[in-house]
């Protein structure tokens, strides 16, 4: 009887194999690649509003500023200087010599925004002179604040509101909407968006999704999530918070292992696990000797940072530190993002502050196969002038 059952099962297995071999293989699910001709549809979590370039601080706000405003110089995806309104530049001592279109507008704007001496010695020439040597002076002129008002940007503004910005250039239209990440993901799946952020906690799921994985773009930015402590908090207390920060959990749950923990803004490498373990052990011994002090953390407006802040506070409280999520002003988890692609531009943000770096930042975005030429630099900026939808 047992032999008959085995034989019957074998026959069924062969029959199943025969059926599967004769049926055509299932095609992998793919994203829709259709869309309005000549339109790039982008979802951002933050939208620059009002449309004033000097207000652009976050990655998303700078993307909008780059779209609409022209700066004297720009940077490429490789981090090198590129022409903007100015086509050539050279530094001699404390002076920067530029050849620019809109020279008068650039000079007038820089005089209002800075204490630099700015002259226009000849048509299309601008000379910027500083009191002290500024090695990155040309890079400062790539920041959004340096864009002179009234000068046309890369794209012409068609319409604008706090939740939507539409701009056009040579028949190519960029339609940017402010959307929650999960809403954007749903629209991206349906082929109604060409670019969307990956929601917090969904990065690994996107990698495993055969439909989303080919569209996933993850790029490490020149930015770090760091806790900035008020000077009301004693330095010895800040050092204990630094040595006991749960960077490993933060790395696993916020950037999802796509960016390493950060122990110094001057070093972009992976911290030593053994040194971190020793520092944690020694810091635990010092906690009992500290004067009990409540450190009240402000709640970040960014949902990702708010989630990360709660992770850190919970771990610190478990160790007996007085971390309190009470909307205070003693400390706050902030995203420090370099304004131009130089590491010293990032470290300058920490000067004069009590800063505890936690983790480097990785930007995860979904980009439709419909777009050609999409590329993100280490500031998170995308040059939409170089992108073409496949329907064009």
C-alpha positions in Angstrom: 0.0 0.0 0.0 2.8 2.3 0.9 4.5 1.6 -2.5 1.3 2.6 -4.3 1.1 5.9 -2.5 4.7 6.7 -3.3 4.1 5.8 -7.0 1.0 7.9 -7.1 2.7 10.9 -5.6 5.6 10.5 -8.1 3.1 10.5 -11.0 1.4 13.6 -9.7 4.8 15.3 -9.3 5.7 14.4 -12.9 2.4 15.6 -14.1 2.8 18.9 -12.2 6.3 19.3 -13.6 5.0 18.7 -17.1 2.2 21.2 -16.8 4.6 23.9 -15.4 7.1 23.3 -18.2 4.4 23.6 -20.9 2.9 26.8 -19.5 4.7 30.1 -20.3 6.8 31.6 -17.4 5.2 34.5 -15.6 6.7 37.9 -16.5 8.0 40.0 -13.6 5.8 42.8 -12.6 7.0 46.2 -14.0 6.2 49.8 -13.3 4.0 51.8 -15.7 6.2 53.9 -17.9 3.6 56.1 -19.4 2.9 59.7 -18.5 2.0 63.1 -19.8 4.3 63.9 -22.7 7.1 66.3 -21.7 6.2 66.3 -18.0 8.3 65.1 -15.0 6.1 64.4 -12.0 8.0 64.7 -8.7 6.9 64.2 -5.1 8.8 66.0 -2.3 8.3 65.8 1.5 9.3 69.5 1.9 8.4 72.3 -0.5 10.2 75.6 -0.5 7.6 78.2 0.5 7.6 81.2 0.1 9.7 80.8 -3.0 12.7 82.7 -1.6 16.1 81.0 -2.2 17.6 82.1 1.1 15.0 80.0 2.9 16.2 76.8 1.3 17.7 74.6 4.0 16.6 71.0 3.5 17.4 68.7 0.7 14.0 69.1 -0.9 13.9 72.8 -0.5 17.2 73.2 -2.2 16.0 71.0 -5.1 13.2 73.5 -5.7 15.6 76.5 -5.3 17.9 75.0 -7.9 15.0 74.6 -10.3 13.9 78.2 -10.1 16.9 80.3 -9.3 20.3 80.9 -11.0 23.4 81.3 -8.9 26.7 82.7 -10.0 28.3 79.3 -9.9 27.0 75.7 -9.7 28.3 72.3 -8.8 28.0 69.1 -10.8 27.2 65.6 -9.7 30.9 65.1 -9.2 31.1 68.0 -6.7 33.2 70.2 -9.0 32.4 73.8 -9.8 30.5 74.4 -12.9 29.4 77.7 -14.7 26.2 79.3 -13.6 25.5 83.0 -14.4 29.3 83.3 -14.4 31.3 81.4 -17.0 34.8 81.8 -15.7 36.4 82.4 -12.3 39.8 82.6 -10.7 41.0 83.3 -7.2 44.0 85.7 -6.6 44.8 86.1 -3.0 41.7 87.4 -1.2 39.9 88.3 -4.4 37.7 86.2 -6.7 37.5 87.4 -10.4 34.4 86.3 -12.3 33.1 86.9 -15.8 29.3 86.9 -15.7 26.1 87.7 -17.4 23.9 89.9 -15.2 27.1 91.3 -13.5 25.3 94.3 -12.1 22.5 92.3 -10.6 25.0 89.8 -9.1 27.1 92.6 -7.6 24.1 94.5 -6.1 22.8 91.3 -4.5 26.1 90.2 -3.0 26.6 93.7 -1.5 23.2 93.4 0.2 23.8 89.9 1.5 27.5 90.1 2.7 30.1 92.4 4.0 32.4 91.6 1.1 33.7 94.3 -1.2 32.1 93.7 -4.6 32.9 95.7 -7.7 32.1 95.7 -11.4 35.3 97.0 -13.0 34.1 96.3 -16.6 31.0 95.0 -18.3 30.4 91.3 -17.4 33.2 91.4 -14.8 32.6 91.0 -11.0 35.4 91.1 -8.4 34.7 89.9 -4.9 37.2 90.7 -2.2 37.1 89.5 1.4 39.0 90.8 4.5 40.4 87.4 5.3 41.2 84.5 3.0 38.2 82.3 2.3 39.4 79.1 0.6 35.9 78.0 -0.5 34.7 81.4 -1.7 33.7 80.1 -5.2 31.7 77.4 -3.5 29.8 79.9 -1.4 28.5 81.4 -4.7 26.8 78.1 -5.5 24.5 78.3 -2.5 20.8 79.3 -3.2 21.1 82.6 -1.2 23.6 83.9 -3.8 21.0 83.9 -6.6 20.2 87.5 -7.5 16.4 88.3 -7.5 14.7 89.0 -10.8 17.3 87.0 -12.9 15.7 84.1 -14.8 16.4 80.7 -13.4 16.9 77.3 -15.2 13.1 76.8 -15.4 10.4 79.4 -15.8 7.7 79.4 -13.0 4.3 78.5 -14.3 2.3 78.2 -11.1 3.0 78.0 -7.4 1.3 77.3 -4.1 2.4 75.9 -0.7 1.7 72.4 -2.0 2.5 72.5 -5.7 5.1 74.1 -8.0 5.1 73.8 -11.8 8.0 75.1 -13.9 8.9 74.8 -17.6 12.0 75.0 -19.8 12.1 74.5 -23.6 8.9 72.5 -23.6 9.9 70.3 -20.6 7.6 70.8 -17.6 8.5 69.8 -14.0 5.4 69.3 -11.8 6.4 69.1 -8.1 3.9 68.2 -5.4 4.3 68.2 -1.6 3.1 64.7 -0.5 3.4 62.4 2.5 5.8 59.5 1.6 3.2 56.8 1.8 0.8 58.7 -0.5 3.7 59.3 -2.9 4.5 55.6 -2.9 1.0 54.7 -3.8 0.9 57.1 -6.7 4.3 56.0 -7.9 3.2 52.3 -8.0 0.2 53.4 -10.1 2.5 55.2 -12.6 1.2 58.7 -11.5 4.6 59.9 -10.3 8.0 59.7 -11.8 10.0 60.4 -8.7 9.0 59.8 -5.0 10.7 59.4 -1.6 10.9 56.0 0.1 8.9 56.0 3.3 10.7 55.5 6.6 11.1 51.8 7.3 10.3 50.7 3.7 13.8 50.7 2.2 14.4 47.0 2.7 10.9 46.1 1.5 11.5 48.1 -1.6 14.7 46.2 -2.3 12.8 42.9 -2.1 9.9 44.1 -4.2 10.5 43.0 -7.8 8.5 45.9 -9.1 10.2 48.7 -7.0 13.8 47.4 -6.8 14.8 48.4 -10.3 13.5 51.9 -9.6 15.3 52.3 -6.2 18.1 54.9 -6.0 20.0 55.2 -2.7 22.6 57.9 -2.4 24.7 58.8 0.6 24.6 62.5 1.3 27.1 64.9 2.8 24.8 65.3 5.8 24.6 63.8 9.3 21.9 63.4 11.9 23.2 64.9 15.1 22.0 66.0 18.5 22.8 69.6 19.2 22.9 70.4 22.9 22.4 73.8 24.5 25.3 75.2 26.4 23.1 75.0 29.5 23.9 71.3 29.5 27.4 70.7 31.1 30.1 69.5 28.8 30.7 66.4 30.9 27.1 65.4 30.6 27.2 65.9 26.8 30.3 63.6 26.7 28.3 60.8 28.5 25.4 61.2 26.0 28.0 61.0 23.2 29.6 57.8 24.5 26.3 56.1 25.2 24.4 57.1 22.1 22.8 54.0 20.5 24.1 54.5 17.0 23.7 50.9 16.0 19.9 50.8 16.5 19.6 54.2 14.8 21.6 52.9 11.8 19.4 49.8 11.6 16.1 51.6 11.9 16.5 55.0 10.3 19.0 54.8 7.3 18.4 51.0 7.4 22.1 50.2 7.1 22.5 52.4 4.0 24.7 54.9 5.9 27.1 54.2 8.7 27.0 55.6 12.3 28.8 58.9 12.8 31.1 59.7 15.7 32.8 62.7 14.1 31.7 65.1 11.4 35.3 65.3 10.2 35.4 61.5 9.5 33.0 59.8 7.0 34.2 56.3 7.7 32.7 53.5 9.8 33.4 54.0 13.5 35.3 51.3 15.4 32.9 48.9 17.1 35.5 48.0 19.7 36.3 51.6 20.6 32.5 52.3 20.9 32.1 49.4 23.2 34.9 50.5 25.5 33.6 54.1 25.5 30.1 52.8 26.4 31.5 50.7 29.3 33.4 53.6 30.7 30.5 56.0 30.3 28.2 53.7 32.2 30.5 53.9 35.2 30.5 57.7 35.1 26.7 58.0 35.0 26.2 57.4 38.7 28.7 60.2 39.5 26.8 62.8 37.5 24.5 65.2 39.1 21.0 64.2 38.1 19.8 66.5 35.4 16.8 66.4 33.1 17.7 67.1 29.5 14.6 68.1 27.7 14.6 67.3 24.0 12.6 69.3 21.4 10.4 67.3 19.1 11.7 67.6 15.5 9.1 68.5 12.9 10.6 66.0 10.4 8.8 62.7 11.1 12.0 60.7 10.4 14.0 62.8 12.9 11.2 62.6 15.4 11.2 58.8 15.2 15.0 58.7 15.5 14.9 61.1 18.4 12.5 58.9 20.3 14.8 55.9 19.7 17.8 57.7 21.2 15.8 59.1 24.2 14.5 55.7 25.1 18.0 54.1 25.1 19.4 57.0 27.2 16.6 56.7 29.7 17.2 53.0 30.1 20.8 53.8 31.1 19.6 56.2 33.8 20.2 59.5 32.0 17.6 62.2 32.4 16.6 62.4 28.8 13.0 63.7 28.5 10.9 64.1 25.3 9.1 67.1 26.6 9.4 69.7 23.9 12.2 71.4 25.7 15.2 73.5 24.4 18.1 71.6 26.0 18.7 69.4 23.0 17.3 68.5 19.6 18.1 65.9 16.9 18.9 67.9 13.7 19.9 67.0 10.2 23.1 68.9 9.4 23.4 69.2 5.7 26.4 70.7 3.9 25.4 73.7 1.8 28.1 72.8 -0.8 30.0 69.6 -1.5 33.0 70.1 0.8 33.4 68.2 4.1 34.5 71.4 5.8 31.2 73.0 4.8 29.6 70.4 7.1 32.0 70.7 10.0 31.5 74.5 9.9 27.9 73.9 10.9 29.1 72.5 14.3 31.5 75.2 15.2 30.8 76.8 18.5 28.1 74.2 19.3 27.9 71.1 21.4 27.2 68.5 18.7 26.9 64.7 19.1 26.9 63.1 15.6 24.7 60.0 15.4 24.6 58.8 11.8 25.3 59.8 8.2 22.3 60.3 5.9 21.3 58.2 2.9 18.6 59.6 0.6 16.4 56.8 -0.9 14.2 57.7 -3.8 12.1 55.8 -6.4 12.8 56.9 -10.0 10.6 55.7 -12.9 12.4 54.0 -15.8 10.5 56.6 -17.8 13.2 59.1 -16.9 16.6 59.3 -18.7 19.5 61.2 -17.2 18.3 61.2 -13.6 21.3 61.7 -11.2 21.6 62.9 -7.7 24.7 64.5 -6.2 26.0 64.3 -2.6 23.9 67.3 -1.6 20.8 65.5 -2.9 20.4 67.9 -5.8 19.0 66.8 -9.1 19.6 68.7 -12.3 16.3 68.5 -14.1 17.7 70.3 -17.1 19.5 67.0 -18.0 16.5 64.7 -17.6 14.3 63.6 -20.5 11.1 61.5 -20.3 11.1 58.6 -22.7 8.1 60.1 -24.5 10.2 63.0 -25.8 
